[in-house]
Amino acid sequence: MTQILVIDDDPTVRVVLTRALQKQGYQVTVASNGEEGMKQAYRQLPALIVCDWMMPLVDGLEVCRQIKAHRELSITFFILLTARGATEDRVMGLDTGADEFLSKPIEINELKARVRAGLRIHQLNQDLRSSKRKLEAELAEAADYVRSLLPLPMNEPVAISSRFIPSRQLGGDCFDYYWLDRDRLVIYLLDVAGHGLAATLPSVSVLNLLRSRSLGGVDFAQPNEVLTALNEHFQMDLQQDKYFTIWYGVYHQGQRELTYASAGHPPALLFSGESNSEPNVQHLRTKGLPIGMFPKTQYHQNSCKIEASSTLYVFSDGVYEINQPDGTLWGLDAFANLLAHYRAKHEHRIDLAKLLARLQSLNPDKNFDDDLSLLEINFTP
């Protein structure tokens, strides 16, 4: 049975409202003042509240303000009883959170109509809240599934750590690393344009395609071949206008050589040199448009030697494209300098938790504007 709470300091009004509403089949409880009314509301969670505006101690506006601030009562339909008919008074009531007004003296048919309308709105809000919770639960399950696809940390012969923070529950970043054979290690990170589920689906599709090595006739040890094949498979006009950037590298352990190619992706940063000296930083990137923009795009690859005390960072642009309160953008150079600073203090491996805490401190909002992914590959024996 639908629960309605009546709050009024006038006993005659309480009786009139209770009888009229009970005749309509509603379950009605009453309170004689605002403080008692709020206690009952918190305990009963009524679908609708009819509350007098002018009451001693706690008036109807304050009751409304407190009720609407309560998480479980925020969708409760709130009707203010008032003899005040001025427009500014009604504006004040609406700004406080009231959903409807009922003028005194009370016209019973008008009361019934407004209550029916209010309960319909309350039911719609309940349905929306229920759907939202169900959707959030399903998105959480999907997010857990995506996280389960990401690789576990690697400790030897190469040490790899990673962090993944989607801007929403689901994101368009994805990465992987695995041994092609005993000598060659594949490392890649991709970033699909957009956020949410629409970006996650193509991201996971690419991950599965590369992990299963299902690109026919492609040598996965040749980054330029991989990017060319991906571009043929994922043209954006066939992927709901979705394109993605990617950095793809292959580390040849015996030769201590890294071969890499990129498609519109931020450069990987390779730090070398002893921790107590000024580090040498190389920006590893090749020219190439994002995957899916244009067919027949040519991708090229480069190679570099990996010194004994080297660390490679591969990341998405969400790591450094952080809007600042003054309107500027914290950028790639600032991020590279921060890595160099932490590397000098923590030898070859950085505490990624502290690094991310620092990035969060630079972000004025609770959540990052973009998905954030970061790989740390340490080549130190």
Summary of the structure (lengths in Angstrom):
residues: 381
radius of gyration: 30.5
end to end distance: 70.8
largest distance: 92.7
contacts: 1234
relative contact order: 0.09
helix: 38%
strand: 25%
